[in-house]
Amino acid sequence: MLLVILYFLREGITVDSLKIGHFQVQGLYLKLDKKLIANVQYLRIPSSRQKLDSDQIQTQLDRIKKLPLFFQYIMLNDVVMGDDHYRVIYQDNVIYLRNDAYEVAGMFERKGDEIHGEIPYLHIKKLHLQIKGTFRYNYRTGHASVKGTYRYRDITGNFSATQVQDATRFVLNSASFAHTSTLMDLPGVDDTLREWVDRRLAAKRYQVVLLKGTLKKIRESYQLDPMSLSATFKLERPVVRFHDKLRRVRAASAVATVENNVLYIKMTQPRYAGKDLNGSRFYLTNLLGSKASKIHLELKARTAYDKTMAHVLKVYGVTLPLLQHSGTAYSRVTLDIQARSGDTVFKGSTRLGKGVFDLFGMPTRIAGGEVAYDAHRVTLHAVDADLGWLHAVVTGPVNLDAQNAHLSADVKGLLIGTKKSPLIRMKNKRKIPVMLDWKKQTTIDIPVYKTTITLGKKKGYTLVCSDMRPVLPYLTGLPPFIKSGAVTVKTSDNKRYSFSGQVTWPSSYLYDKKGPITRFPFSGTSNTKTTTLKLLNGRITYNSAQNQINLSHLYIDGKKLLDQNKKKTSQMTRIRVKGVQSLIRYEKYVLLTDRFDLRINGKNTVFVATKDGDTVRTELNGNAISVIAHRIKAPMLRALVHFGGLKGGHYSLDLHGNMKGTMKGVITIDGGTVSSFKTYNNMIALYNTVPALSTLSDPGFSKSGFEVRNGRIEFRIVKDRIFFDMIYIDGKSAAISGKGTVSTLNGAINMDLAVRTARGIGKLIGSLPIVGYILMGKDKSITTGVKVSGTLENPKVTTNVVLETLLSPFEMFTRVLKSPAHIINK
């Protein structure tokens, strides 16, 4: 029987169907060569829920171990276990197994409680993964280990893994490869993250330096624990594109690390649009698992904040009112991007270096400071900005939506106008509130100084100060007695300025027929060479190149002028004032001029006035004064001495001295008539009450006036008193000699006069020998003593004894001394 079986085995036995217990076999073919050759077309193995114990496993392994003793080749074309179909081949101690999920070939043997094996080929179809290596498995403890090489698509490398209970730990590396999509196809990778990396992250080559992690068994499958994953990758010439509207960030190389489910990418020599991004960081959180992945970027750029950098921020909704033309800045920008939705949280800061910027539309030199920003807010921190005419350090928030900013400014310097002719100058003022607005045109509003500055589109600005009172201390070109007003200053190139407005001068020494002028509308221009100014519609003009002021048809209160001039500082000034048809008043003294010329050179002041051909010259040098007028007519003299009783004739005045000490003067008279003043009228009334004089009817000394042929008055001014040391007036019918004092405070007068008159009566008395000659003189006149007291407004005139000192002008003493000789000769 055995021989028969052997015969048929050598010839080959075919069995169409066979059922052994729960096992079903179809298409069985057995043949004996050196050993048995078995070929089964279909084999169904019943599923068993009973788990084999270690002894049963050992028994089965021992049976498998005996296969090489009996079988040369076994092929099981379709092995069905539950829902799975396998193909199994055994030959030369190598088992080959294939199903829909994987394909494997291996050799193994039992050594004690372990199974040692070699896997020359393992292909996991779904992952496109091929493995070659060796393994060990302890069927009593369940521990297993494997190591070898692998190919995952275009990635090749080495690996090792160990399994303890339900956890499998693995370590692997790779040679360089070309596509990230290979990695992104791993199980557990978020679809959105996979899409984001595929679209935005690329490199010429990649390499896995080290990748390790843990697979945990959950139910019937193994899942990667994201927190266990740790890896180091090298990227050659990587590029990252964070936004469709942005250029790629490029680098020479990069190292990517995975730790705690976060992928970090550190780039070497990263650049964006040619700009240095050294120090920048890029990482992805929630790399694996159910949580949505996030992309984080920390961008560091040491470069100018130019249009390229501005575009990056604009893409993320930040439009800074800042653009750099030269110099460097250091920007740090962070982006947190939801990979699934694309939503981005954006924030950053730019530390400004020295350079030229456009700041709020203003060409600006910046020496330092920082700008912090996010998608909704911008904050300036100590930005040192110099516009040329304004140098300030500003701090405060910027509202991008409203396009305005509320800042605090430490003003280092403000100069409106030129350095030679500044209009406004301010230095070292701290914490000034400033409001900026750049919706249409950039405006700078400084509420505390009632001032708004509107910038031009390219250069220049318009400054409007609605109330000058807060800025009066900084208006360098304005006299200190200006108390309020408004001004508008315009410039298109920061070199030439035009200005207009109105100022108030409560203590003005200018007036007209309507009264004091206290409001002065003005306009003017200024440049590096000159400043011109017009006030009162051109009645006052000023030219700084000529350093000259012109006045027309204005009245000047001289006392106010001098009083205000005394209050000025000791700073040397040099200016010239010319006037046309101007009236100058000093208390009661009024001088109406056709023209006048006033020159001030430090402490020296020269005033020359002309009227109807007459000229008076006054010079002040500190307290020293000199007044000279030669052969002027009565109208000008009346203004100088406040004496309205002069008509006709010519007069000369010479006054000099010290205004705080003594001033001496001489008035000489050539012709004219004296009348129409109270002292003269009172003297006429007095003469009419004296019987001996009442018959005097010579028109030279009457109500019509006193006709003067010539005269001389010598006087001194000491503080508030005028001392008349000598008065001599020679008239047609009388001569007056005298002296006295007048107070300039209250007008008190104390004057003693000798009046020689009545030449007609003198003929009778003069016929008496010696007495007549002594009393009346050679010209047969009579002398009367007159006392004038009271005030200039209410003088009292009385007769008295003629003092000898009053007769000296008449040479009385000379005639007395000569009287004996006169008698003898007679």
C-alpha positions in Angstrom: 0.0 0.0 0.0 2.8 2.4 0.9 4.5 1.6 -2.4 1.3 2.4 -4.2 1.0 5.7 -2.5 4.6 6.5 -3.2 4.1 5.6 -6.8 1.1 7.9 -7.2 2.9 10.7 -5.3 5.8 10.5 -7.7 3.3 10.7 -10.5 1.3 13.5 -8.8 -2.1 13.2 -7.0 -4.9 15.7 -7.7 -7.9 16.1 -5.4 -10.7 18.4 -6.5 -12.2 18.9 -3.1 -11.5 17.9 0.4 -13.0 18.7 3.7 -11.1 17.9 6.9 -13.1 19.1 10.0 -13.7 22.8 9.5 -11.0 23.0 6.9 -12.0 23.1 3.2 -9.5 22.4 0.4 -10.1 22.7 -3.3 -7.7 21.9 -6.2 -5.1 20.0 -4.1 -2.1 18.7 -6.0 0.7 16.7 -4.3 3.8 15.3 -5.9 6.9 13.7 -4.4 10.2 14.7 -5.8 13.0 14.7 -3.4 10.5 16.1 -0.9 6.8 16.8 -1.2 5.5 19.5 -3.5 2.1 20.8 -2.6 -0.2 23.1 -4.6 -3.6 24.2 -3.2 -5.9 26.4 -5.2 -8.3 27.3 -2.4 -8.0 26.8 1.4 -10.5 28.1 4.0 -9.3 28.1 7.5 -11.9 28.6 10.2 -11.6 31.8 12.4 -10.8 31.0 16.0 -11.5 33.4 18.8 -9.5 31.4 21.1 -6.1 32.9 21.8 -3.2 30.5 21.6 -1.1 30.2 24.8 2.6 30.1 24.8 2.7 26.3 24.8 0.4 26.1 21.9 2.5 28.6 20.0 5.6 26.5 20.8 3.8 23.4 19.5 2.8 25.1 16.2 6.3 26.5 15.8 7.8 23.1 16.3 5.4 21.8 13.6 6.4 24.6 11.2 10.0 23.9 12.0 9.6 20.3 10.7 8.3 21.5 7.3 11.7 21.5 5.7 12.0 17.9 6.6 9.0 16.9 4.5 8.2 19.7 2.0 10.3 21.1 -0.8 7.7 23.5 -2.1 4.2 24.6 -0.9 1.9 27.0 -2.7 -1.4 28.1 -1.3 -3.0 30.2 -4.0 -6.0 31.5 -2.0 -6.1 31.1 1.7 -9.3 32.5 3.3 -9.3 33.5 6.9 -12.4 35.4 7.8 -12.7 38.2 5.3 -9.0 38.2 4.3 -7.5 36.4 1.4 -3.8 35.4 1.4 -1.4 33.8 -1.0 1.3 31.7 0.7 4.4 30.1 -0.8 7.0 28.1 1.0 10.3 27.0 -0.5 13.7 26.4 0.8 12.8 27.5 4.3 11.4 30.8 3.0 7.8 31.6 3.5 6.1 34.2 1.2 2.8 35.7 2.2 0.6 38.2 0.3 -2.8 39.8 0.8 -4.5 43.0 -0.2 -2.7 45.0 2.4 0.9 43.7 2.3 3.3 41.3 0.8 6.1 39.6 2.8 8.8 37.0 2.4 10.7 35.6 5.5 12.7 32.9 7.1 12.4 32.2 10.8 13.4 29.7 13.4 12.7 29.1 17.1 15.5 29.6 19.5 14.2 28.9 23.0 11.2 31.2 23.6 12.1 33.5 20.7 11.5 33.4 17.1 14.4 34.7 15.1 13.8 35.7 11.5 15.0 37.4 8.4 12.7 39.4 6.2 14.2 39.9 2.8 11.1 41.6 1.5 8.1 43.3 3.1 5.7 45.5 1.1 2.9 47.4 2.8 0.9 48.3 -0.2 -1.2 51.2 1.2 1.8 53.0 2.4 4.0 52.1 -0.6 6.5 50.9 2.0 9.1 48.2 1.4 11.2 46.8 4.3 14.2 44.4 4.5 15.6 43.3 7.8 15.7 40.9 10.7 13.4 40.4 13.7 13.1 38.7 17.0 9.9 37.7 18.8 9.5 36.3 22.3 6.2 34.5 22.2 6.0 34.2 25.9 6.5 37.9 26.8 5.2 39.3 23.5 8.3 41.5 23.1 9.6 41.9 19.6 12.3 43.8 17.8 13.1 44.5 14.1 15.8 46.4 12.2 16.8 46.8 8.6 16.3 49.0 5.6 13.3 50.5 4.0 12.0 52.3 0.9 9.0 54.5 1.3 8.2 55.7 -2.2 11.4 57.7 -3.2 12.7 57.6 0.4 15.3 55.0 1.5 17.0 54.5 4.8 17.6 52.4 7.9 15.2 51.6 10.7 14.7 49.7 13.9 11.7 49.1 16.1 10.8 47.3 19.3 7.5 46.3 20.6 6.7 46.0 24.3 3.1 45.1 25.1 0.9 47.4 23.1 3.5 50.0 22.2 5.9 49.9 19.3 8.9 52.2 19.3 10.7 52.9 16.1 13.8 54.9 14.9 14.7 55.6 11.4 16.7 57.8 9.0 16.9 58.4 5.3 19.0 59.3 2.4 18.1 62.6 0.7 14.9 62.7 -1.3 12.9 65.2 -3.4 9.3 65.5 -2.3 7.5 66.4 1.0 4.3 64.8 -0.3 5.9 61.5 0.7 5.9 62.5 4.4 2.5 64.2 4.2 0.9 60.8 3.2 1.7 59.3 6.5 -1.3 58.2 8.6 -2.6 60.9 11.1 -1.4 63.9 9.1 -4.1 66.6 9.0 -5.5 67.0 5.4 -5.3 70.7 5.6 -1.7 70.6 6.9 -0.9 68.2 4.1 -2.3 70.6 1.5 -0.6 73.6 3.1 2.9 72.0 3.2 2.5 70.6 -0.3 1.6 74.1 -1.6 3.9 76.3 0.4 6.9 74.3 1.6 9.5 73.0 -0.9 13.2 72.3 -1.1 15.6 70.8 -3.7 16.3 67.9 -1.4 15.2 66.6 2.0 16.9 64.2 4.4 15.7 62.5 7.6 18.6 62.6 10.0 16.6 61.0 12.8 12.9 60.0 13.2 11.6 58.2 16.2 8.2 57.7 17.7 5.7 55.2 19.3 2.8 53.3 17.7 0.1 52.4 20.2 -2.3 49.6 19.7 -5.9 50.9 19.9 -8.5 48.2 19.4 -7.3 46.2 16.3 -5.0 48.8 14.8 -1.9 50.8 15.7 -1.9 54.6 15.8 1.1 56.9 16.0 1.3 58.9 19.3 1.9 62.5 18.1 3.6 63.5 21.3 6.1 60.7 21.0 7.3 61.8 17.6 10.8 63.3 17.5 12.6 64.0 14.3 15.4 66.0 12.7 15.4 66.8 9.0 17.8 68.6 6.7 16.4 70.7 3.8 18.6 71.8 0.9 17.7 75.2 -0.6 14.3 75.4 1.0 11.6 77.9 0.0 8.5 78.7 2.0 5.5 80.7 0.8 3.3 81.9 3.6 0.7 83.7 1.6 -0.4 83.6 -2.0 0.2 87.4 -2.3 3.7 87.2 -0.9 7.0 86.0 -2.5 8.8 82.9 -1.2 11.2 83.0 1.6 14.4 81.3 0.4 17.3 79.9 2.3 20.6 78.1 1.6 19.6 75.3 3.9 17.4 74.5 6.8 17.1 72.1 9.7 13.6 70.9 10.7 12.9 69.3 14.0 9.8 67.7 15.4 9.2 67.7 19.2 6.0 67.5 21.2 4.0 67.4 18.0 5.5 70.7 16.8 7.6 71.0 13.6 10.3 73.6 13.8 12.2 74.9 10.8 15.4 76.8 11.3 16.7 78.3 8.1 20.3 79.3 7.3 20.7 82.6 5.5 17.0 83.1 4.8 16.0 85.9 2.5 12.8 87.5 1.3 13.0 89.5 -1.9 16.7 89.7 -1.4 16.3 90.9 2.3 18.2 89.3 5.2 15.9 87.3 7.5 18.6 85.8 9.7 17.2 84.7 13.1 13.7 84.0 11.7 11.8 80.9 12.9 9.0 78.8 11.4 7.1 76.1 13.1 3.9 74.1 12.8 1.9 73.0 15.9 -0.6 70.0 16.1 1.4 68.3 13.4 -0.4 65.0 13.9 -3.7 64.2 15.6 -7.2 65.5 15.6 -6.5 69.1 16.5 -6.3 71.6 13.7 -2.8 72.4 12.7 -1.4 75.9 13.1 1.5 77.5 11.3 3.6 80.0 13.2 6.2 82.3 11.7 8.6 84.6 13.5 10.1 86.8 10.8 13.2 88.8 11.7 14.4 91.3 9.1 17.4 93.6 9.5 16.7 95.8 6.5 15.1 99.0 5.6 11.4 99.2 6.1 10.7 99.9 2.5 7.9 99.1 0.0 8.7 95.4 0.2 8.4 95.2 3.9 5.3 97.4 3.8 3.7 95.0 1.3 4.2 92.1 3.7 2.3 93.9 6.5 -0.4 95.1 4.1 -1.2 91.6 3.0 -2.0 90.9 6.7 -4.1 94.0 7.0 -1.5 96.4 8.5 -0.8 99.6 6.5 1.8 101.5 8.5 2.1 105.3 7.8 5.8 104.6 7.5 8.2 104.0 4.7 12.0 104.0 4.8 14.2 105.4 2.0 17.6 105.0 3.5 19.2 103.5 6.6 18.3 100.2 8.4 15.6 98.9 10.6 15.1 95.7 12.6 11.6 94.2 12.1 10.2 91.2 14.1 6.9 89.9 12.8 5.0 86.9 14.1 2.2 85.1 12.2 -0.2 82.5 13.7 -2.0 80.9 10.8 -4.9 78.4 11.1 -4.0 75.9 8.4 -7.6 74.8 7.9 -9.2 78.2 7.6 -6.3 80.5 6.7 -7.2 82.8 9.6 -4.2 84.7 10.7 -3.2 86.4 14.0 -0.6 89.0 13.1 1.7 91.1 15.3 5.1 92.5 15.2 7.4 95.5 15.8 10.0 97.4 14.0 13.0 99.0 15.8 14.0 102.0 13.7 17.6 102.8 13.0 19.0 106.0 11.6 17.6 106.8 8.2 15.2 108.8 6.1 11.6 107.9 6.2 8.1 109.0 5.1 6.3 109.2 8.4 2.6 110.1 8.2 3.4 111.5 4.7 6.2 113.7 6.1 9.8 113.4 4.9 11.5 112.6 8.2 14.9 111.8 9.5 14.6 109.2 12.3 17.3 108.5 14.8 15.6 105.7 16.7 12.5 104.3 18.3 10.1 101.4 17.9 6.8 100.8 16.1 4.7 97.9 17.5 1.7 96.7 15.5 -0.9 94.0 15.0 -3.9 93.7 12.6 -5.9 96.4 14.6 -3.4 98.7 16.4 -0.1 100.4 16.0 1.9 102.0 18.8 4.9 104.3 18.5 7.5 104.1 21.3 10.0 107.0 21.6 10.3 107.5 17.8 12.9 110.2 17.4 11.7 112.1 14.3 13.3 115.1 12.7 11.3 116.9 9.9 13.9 119.7 9.6 11.6 122.3 11.0 10.3 120.0 13.7 12.4 117.6 15.8 10.4 115.6 18.4 10.3 112.2 20.2 6.8 110.9 19.9 5.0 108.1 21.7 1.4 106.8 21.5 -1.2 104.7 19.7 -2.1 104.9 16.0 -5.6 104.1 14.8 -5.1 102.6 11.4 -8.9 102.3 10.7 -9.6 106.0 11.5 -6.2 107.0 10.1 -5.3 109.1 13.1 -3.0 109.1 16.1 -3.0 110.5 19.6 0.6 111.1 20.5 2.7 112.6 23.3 5.6 114.6 21.9 8.9 115.7 23.5 9.8 118.6 21.3 13.5 119.0 20.9 13.2 121.9 18.5 10.6 123.6 16.4 11.5 126.3 13.8 8.9 127.9 11.6 10.7 130.2 9.1 14.4 130.5 8.4 17.2 130.3 10.9 18.1 133.9 10.0 14.5 135.2 10.3 12.6 132.7 12.5 8.9 133.2 13.0 8.4 130.5 15.7 11.1 128.8 17.7 10.6 126.3 20.5 13.1 124.0 22.3 13.0 121.3 24.9 9.3 121.1 25.6 8.1 117.8 27.1 4.9 115.8 26.8 3.0 118.0 24.4 -0.3 116.3 23.2 -0.3 116.0 19.4 -3.0 114.6 17.2 -2.2 113.3 13.7 -4.6 112.7 10.8 -3.7 111.5 7.4 -7.1 110.6 5.7 -6.6 113.1 2.9 -3.7 115.3 3.9 -1.5 114.8 6.9 -2.4 117.3 9.6 -0.7 117.9 13.0 -3.0 119.3 15.6 -1.4 120.7 18.7 -4.4 121.7 20.9 -2.4 123.1 23.8 -0.9 125.7 21.4 -4.1 126.2 19.4 -2.1 125.3 16.3 -2.8 123.0 13.3 -0.2 122.1 10.7 -1.3 120.7 7.3 1.4 119.1 5.2 1.7 119.6 1.5 1.5 116.6 -0.8 5.2 116.7 -1.6 6.8 119.4 0.5 5.9 122.3 2.6 3.0 122.9 5.0 0.4 125.3 6.2 0.4 126.4 9.9 -2.7 127.9 11.4 -2.5 129.3 14.9 -6.0 130.5 15.9 -4.8 132.0 19.2 -1.3 133.2 19.5 -1.3 133.6 23.3 0.0 130.1 24.1 2.9 130.5 21.6 3.8 134.1 22.3 7.0 133.1 24.2 8.2 131.3 21.0 7.3 134.0 18.5 10.9 135.3 18.2 10.2 138.0 15.6 7.4 139.5 17.6 7.8 142.4 20.0 7.1 141.5 23.6 4.2 143.9 23.9 2.0 141.9 21.5 -0.5 140.1 23.6 -2.7 138.0 21.3 -3.7 137.4 17.7 -3.8 134.7 15.0 -1.4 133.8 12.3 -1.3 131.5 9.2 2.0 130.5 7.7 2.4 128.8 4.4 5.4 127.3 2.6 5.7 125.0 -0.4 9.4 124.2 -0.2 10.4 124.9 3.5 12.5 127.7 2.1 10.0 130.5 1.3 7.2 131.4 3.6 4.1 133.6 3.3 2.2 134.6 6.4 -0.9 136.6 7.4 -3.1 137.2 10.3 -3.8 139.8 13.0 -2.1 140.7 16.3 -3.3 142.8 19.2 -1.1 145.4 20.9 -3.0 146.8 23.9 -0.3 149.3 24.8 0.3 150.4 21.2 2.0 153.8 20.8 0.4 154.1 17.3 -2.9 155.9 16.8 -4.9 157.9 14.3 -7.8 160.3 14.4 -10.1 157.6 15.7 -7.8 156.8 18.7 -5.2 154.2 19.6 -4.6 151.4 17.1 -4.5 148.1 19.0 -5.4 145.6 16.2 -3.0 145.1 13.4 -3.9 142.9 10.4 -0.7 141.8 8.7 0.7 139.8 5.8 4.2 139.1 4.6 6.8 136.8 3.1 10.1 135.4 4.4 13.0 133.5 2.8 16.7 132.9 3.5 17.5 136.5 2.4 14.8 138.7 3.6 11.5 139.1 5.5 8.9 141.5 4.4 5.9 142.6 6.4 2.8 144.7 5.8 0.5 145.9 8.6 -2.6 148.0 8.5 -3.1 147.5 4.8 0.4 148.7 4.0 0.5 151.7 6.4 3.3 149.9 8.1 5.9 147.9 6.1 9.1 146.1 7.2 12.0 144.8 5.2 14.6 142.7 7.1 17.3 143.0 4.3 17.2 146.8 4.7 16.3 146.4 8.4 13.8 149.1 7.8 10.2 150.0 8.9 8.1 152.4 6.9 5.2 154.2 8.4 2.6 156.2 6.5 -0.1 158.5 7.9 0.2 157.3 11.4 0.5 159.1 14.8 3.1 158.1 17.3 2.9 158.5 21.1 6.6 159.2 21.8 6.3 158.8 25.5 4.8 155.3 25.2 7.5 154.5 22.7 10.3 155.6 25.0 8.8 153.9 28.0 8.4 150.6 26.1 11.9 150.9 24.7 13.3 151.3 28.3 11.7 147.9 29.2 13.5 146.1 26.5 16.4 143.9 27.3 20.0 145.0 26.8 20.2 143.0 23.6 21.7 145.1 20.8 19.2 146.1 18.1 19.7 147.8 14.8 16.8 149.1 12.8 15.6 152.1 10.7 12.1 153.6 10.8 11.0 156.0 8.1 7.7 157.9 8.3 5.6 159.9 5.9 2.9 162.4 7.0 3.2 161.2 10.5 2.4 163.0 13.8 4.6 162.5 16.8 3.4 163.4 20.2 5.2 163.5 23.5 2.6 164.3 26.3 1.6 167.8 25.3 4.2 168.2 22.7 3.0 167.5 19.1 5.2 167.3 16.0 3.5 166.9 12.7 6.1 165.8 10.1 6.2 165.5 6.4 8.9 162.9 6.8 11.0 161.5 9.6 13.9 159.1 9.8 14.6 157.1 13.0 17.8 155.0 13.2 18.4 152.7 16.2 21.8 151.1 16.4 22.1 149.4 19.8 21.9 152.2 22.5 22.4 154.9 19.9 19.2 156.5 18.5 19.1 159.2 15.9 15.8 160.9 15.0 15.5 163.5 12.1 12.1 165.0 11.3 11.2 167.5 8.6 8.2 169.8 8.1 7.7 172.5 5.5 11.5 172.5 4.9 12.3 172.7 8.6 14.5 170.0 10.2 15.1 168.9 13.8 17.6 166.3 14.7 17.6 164.4 18.0 20.2 161.9 19.1 20.1 159.6 22.1 23.1 157.6 23.2 22.2 155.8 26.3 21.1 158.7 28.6 22.9 161.3 26.6 20.7 163.5 24.5 21.2 166.1 21.8 18.5 168.1 20.0 19.4 170.5 17.2 17.1 172.6 15.1 18.3 175.5 12.9 16.1 178.4 11.8 12.9 176.4 12.0 9.6 178.1 11.7 7.1 178.6 14.5 4.9 175.5 13.9 7.8 173.1 14.4 9.1 175.0 17.5 5.6 175.1 19.0 5.6 171.2 18.8 9.1 171.0 20.4 8.4 173.4 23.3 4.6 173.1 23.6 4.2 176.9 23.2 1.4 177.9 21.0 1.9 181.7 21.2 4.5 182.0 18.4 3.8 183.2 14.9 6.2 183.9 12.1 10.0 184.2 12.5 12.7 181.6 12.6 14.0 179.7 15.6 17.1 177.6 16.5 17.3 175.1 19.3 20.4 173.5 20.7 19.8 171.0 23.6 22.3 168.5 25.0 23.1 166.7 28.3 22.0 163.7 30.3 18.4 162.7 30.7 19.1 161.4 34.2 21.2 164.4 35.1 21.2 167.9 33.6 20.3 169.0 30.1 21.3 172.4 28.9 19.8 174.2 26.0 19.7 177.5 24.0 16.9 178.9 21.9 17.6 181.7 19.5 14.8 183.8 17.9 14.8 185.8 14.7 11.6 187.7 14.1 8.0 186.6 14.8 5.1 187.5 17.0 4.2 186.4 20.5 0.5 186.3 21.3 -2.5 184.2 22.4 -1.1 182.6 25.6 -2.3 183.2 29.1 0.8 184.8 30.6 1.0 187.3 27.8 -2.7 188.1 28.0 -2.3 188.6 31.8 0.6 190.9 31.3 -1.5 193.0 28.9 -4.2 193.1 31.5 -1.7 194.2 34.1 -0.3 197.0 31.9 -3.8 198.3 31.4 -4.3 198.7 35.1 -1.1 200.8 35.6 -2.0 204.5 34.9 1.5 205.3 33.7 1.4 202.5 31.2 -2.2 202.5 30.1 -1.5 205.1 27.5 0.9 202.8 25.7 -0.6 202.2 22.4 2.4 201.1 20.3 1.2 198.1 18.3 4.5 196.3 18.9 3.2 195.4 22.4 -0.6 195.1 22.3 -3.4 192.7 22.0 -2.4 192.0 18.4 0.8 190.4 19.8 4.3 191.2 20.7 6.5 191.7 17.6 10.0 190.2 18.2 13.1 191.2 16.4 15.5 188.7 18.0 16.0 186.9 21.3 17.9 184.2 23.2 16.8 181.8 25.9 19.2 179.8 28.0 17.8 177.0 30.1 18.6 173.8 32.0 16.4 170.7 32.6 17.0 168.9 35.8 14.7 165.9 36.5 11.2 167.4 36.5 12.1 171.1 36.5 13.2 173.6 33.8 15.5 176.4 34.9 15.5 179.4 32.7 19.0 180.9 33.4 18.5 183.8 31.0 15.6 185.1 28.9 16.1 188.0 26.5 13.6 189.0 23.9 14.1 192.2 21.9 10.8 193.4 20.4 9.8 196.3 18.2 8.5 198.4 21.2 9.8 196.5 24.2 12.4 194.2 25.4 12.0 191.4 28.0 14.7 190.0 30.2 14.3 187.4 33.0 14.8 184.1 34.6 12.8 181.5 36.6 11.6 177.9 36.8 8.8 175.7 35.4 7.8 172.3 36.8 7.1 169.6 34.2 5.0 167.7 36.7 2.3 170.2 37.6 3.2 173.2 35.5 4.1 175.4 38.5 5.8 178.6 37.3 8.0 181.0 39.1 9.4 183.7 36.8 10.9 187.2 37.3 10.9 189.4 34.3 12.1 192.9 33.4 10.1 194.6 30.7 11.5 197.7 29.1 9.0 199.5 27.0 7.2 202.9 26.3 9.9 204.6 24.3 7.6 207.5 23.6 7.1 208.5 27.3 10.8 207.8 27.8 11.6 211.0 25.8 10.2 213.1 28.6 11.8 211.3 31.5 15.0 210.8 29.6 15.5 214.6 29.3 16.4 214.6 32.9 20.2 214.4 33.2 21.6 211.5 35.2 18.4 210.0 36.6 16.8 209.8 33.2 19.8 208.2 31.7 20.1 205.7 34.5 16.4 204.8 34.6 15.7 204.9 30.9 19.0 204.7 29.1 20.1 206.1 26.0 17.1 205.0 24.1 14.8 206.8 26.5 12.8 203.6 27.6 11.3 202.6 30.9 11.8 199.3 32.7 9.1 197.5 34.8 9.5 194.4 37.0 7.0 191.6 36.5 6.5 188.5 38.7 4.8 185.5 37.1 3.6 182.7 39.5 0.9 180.1 39.7 0.8 177.5 36.9 1.1 177.5 33.2 -2.7 177.0 33.0 -3.5 179.7 35.5 -0.6 182.2 35.7 -0.6 185.2 38.1 1.2 188.3 36.9 2.2 191.1 39.4 4.6 194.0 39.3 7.6 194.2 41.6 11.0 195.8 41.9 13.3 195.0 39.0 16.0 192.7 40.2 19.5 193.8 39.1 20.1 190.3 37.5 17.2 190.9 35.2 18.7 194.1 33.9 22.0 192.6 32.8 20.7 191.8 29.4 20.0 195.5 29.0 23.6 196.3 30.0 22.2 198.4 33.0 25.3 197.9 35.0 27.5 199.0 32.1 25.6 202.2 31.6 25.7 203.0 35.4 29.5 202.6 35.4 29.8 204.8 32.4 27.5 207.5 33.6 30.1 210.1 35.0 32.0 210.0 31.7 28.8 210.4 29.9 28.0 213.6 32.0 31.4 215.0 31.4 31.3 214.3 27.8 27.8 215.7 27.6 
